[in-house]
């Protein structure tokens, strides 16, 4: 069973923090969030502890302990996002989810216990650590439009999506003016193409099956440019943007699924929907 574990990140410059987590997220299948309340629903929280990182909560560790006394906190004190990326990559290099020197506390058992995670690892040490370095074998999503702007984050606006039984926005909305290009995020095989704009909330859309059970959905298209069964490459043109289906304003809605994720409780969403954000390769990187 997947470990109940999430990374809590500052809201300010959130997507910069997300980029820094990417190698760790891919290595350990962990989600990220800027929402402290959501983080409290998990059993283990890795926290980027930075000065003024959580203005609404103040001392984020004390805030979490007071409200979620049974949650295990894995705090990583840093000065900036770059240091956080280095800390996580050091863990990845050692194969350590929590790090050999990481303090994970369970406040409900006074005094707070300190657990040192011991893991047999290889002795390989990186000579250079950069937050932009990612295992070339890891699954990743190339940017699917020509506009590096996220207009609605994954999990956003739960008060709206709750009307449809969703815990929040089930994908990423990415800027894509009408009739601009939409590209495949990764190589794979097209397994569904919907050309009727009125039969599904996604309107005209394309679904692609990728390696390791990952699936992507490209929604609200003006035009689809691929066929079922077609093999596609990463960054291949697959459609044109619009606002078909249940949508307001031209954009791309991107959904990522991982087969079995809901059954394994790796996600709060039904239908195996997971957060695509940590997998995204930003155009400027």
Secondary structure, 3 states (H helix, E strand, C coil): CCCCEEEECCCCCHHHHHHHHHHHHHHHCCEEECCHHHHCCCCEEEEEECCCCCCCCCCHHHHHHHHCCCCEEEEEECCCHHHHHHHHHHHHHHCCCCCCCCCEEECCCCCCCCECCCCCCCCCCCCCCCCCCCCCCCCCEECCCCCCCEEECCCCCHHHHHHHCCCCCCCEEEECCCCCEEECCCCEEEEEEECCCCCCCCCEEEEEECHHHEEEEEEEEEEECCCCCCEECCCCEEEEEECCCCCCCCEEEEEEEECCCCCCCCCCCCCCEECCHHHEECCCC
